[in-house]
Amino acid sequence: PAKTRPGYANYEIANPPLKLVLFEDPTAPRDATFHHLNHLGVEVTSSDEVVAAEQRCASNGISTTGIDDTECCFAAKTETWVTSPDDARWEWYVKNGDTETFDNVTTTSCC
């Protein structure tokens, strides 16, 4: 993994570009055979790309959370979120740096 913390592992593959982040669910029964999907994400290289994705979604009638600068999952990010028709949560984001914060904290409204 590229980064680990208790209950957290972040794997990054350069080619093809792929990121897999695993979270431990301490409330799950130990014998659980079903695991749920927390969310899907699209990591981009700039906040301009996050803004463009948010504008594409909004212009097509897809509700977004707006764009915020946040600290979450041990990273500082600029992000927007949408929910698909099948209730999957999608995050468009650019990572701006590392943090020690796991829980989501909005630091500023952006862009």
C-alpha positions in Angstrom: 0.0 0.0 0.0 1.0 3.6 -0.7 -0.4 4.7 2.7 -1.7 2.8 5.7 -3.3 3.9 9.0 -5.2 1.8 11.5 -8.3 0.5 9.7 -7.2 2.1 6.4 -5.1 1.0 3.3 -4.5 3.1 0.2 -3.1 1.4 -2.9 -2.0 3.4 -6.0 -1.0 1.8 -9.3 0.7 4.1 -11.9 0.0 2.1 -15.1 -2.9 1.8 -15.6 -3.8 4.6 -13.2 -5.9 2.9 -10.5 -6.5 3.6 -6.8 -8.1 1.3 -4.3 -8.8 2.4 -0.8 -10.0 0.0 1.8 -11.7 1.0 5.1 -12.2 -1.3 8.0 -15.8 -1.4 9.2 -15.6 -2.0 12.9 -19.4 -2.4 13.2 -19.5 -5.3 10.7 -20.0 -8.8 12.1 -16.8 -10.8 12.1 -18.4 -13.6 10.1 -19.9 -11.3 7.5 -19.6 -12.5 4.0 -21.1 -9.4 2.4 -19.2 -6.1 2.3 -20.7 -2.9 1.1 -19.3 -0.3 -1.3 -18.6 3.0 0.5 -18.2 5.1 -2.7 -16.5 5.3 -6.1 -14.1 8.1 -6.9 -12.5 9.8 -9.9 -9.2 11.4 -9.0 -8.1 14.2 -11.4 -5.0 16.4 -11.5 -6.4 19.9 -10.8 -9.2 21.7 -9.2 -10.2 23.1 -12.6 -11.0 19.5 -13.6 -13.2 19.1 -10.5 -15.0 22.3 -11.4 -15.5 21.1 -15.0 -16.9 17.8 -13.7 -19.3 19.5 -11.3 -20.4 21.9 -14.1 -21.0 18.9 -16.5 -23.1 17.1 -13.9 -25.1 20.2 -13.0 -25.7 21.2 -16.6 -27.2 17.7 -17.2 -29.6 17.9 -14.2 -27.5 15.8 -11.8 -27.5 17.2 -8.3 -24.0 17.7 -6.7 -22.8 18.7 -3.3 -21.1 21.8 -4.8 -17.3 22.1 -4.6 -15.5 22.2 -1.2 -12.0 21.9 0.1 -12.0 19.1 2.6 -9.8 16.9 4.7 -10.9 13.3 4.6 -9.4 9.9 4.4 -5.9 11.2 5.3 -5.9 13.7 2.4 -6.6 17.3 1.8 -8.8 17.5 -1.3 -10.9 19.7 -3.5 -14.0 17.7 -4.3 -17.6 17.4 -5.4 -20.0 14.5 -4.9 -23.0 13.0 -6.9 -25.3 10.0 -6.3 -26.1 7.7 -9.2 -29.6 6.4 -9.9 -28.6 3.2 -8.2 -27.6 5.1 -5.1 -23.8 4.7 -5.5 -22.0 7.7 -4.2 -19.3 9.2 -6.6 -16.6 11.6 -5.7 -14.6 13.8 -8.1 -11.5 15.1 -6.4 -8.0 16.3 -6.6 -5.6 15.5 -3.8 -3.8 18.6 -2.6 -1.8 17.0 0.2 -1.7 14.5 3.1 -3.3 14.9 6.5 -3.8 12.9 9.6 -7.6 13.4 9.4 -9.8 10.4 8.6 -13.3 12.0 9.3 -14.6 14.4 6.7 -14.0 18.1 7.6 -14.9 20.9 5.2 -12.2 23.5 5.3 -13.6 26.0 2.8 -16.2 26.3 0.1 -14.3 26.5 -3.1 -14.6 27.7 -6.7 
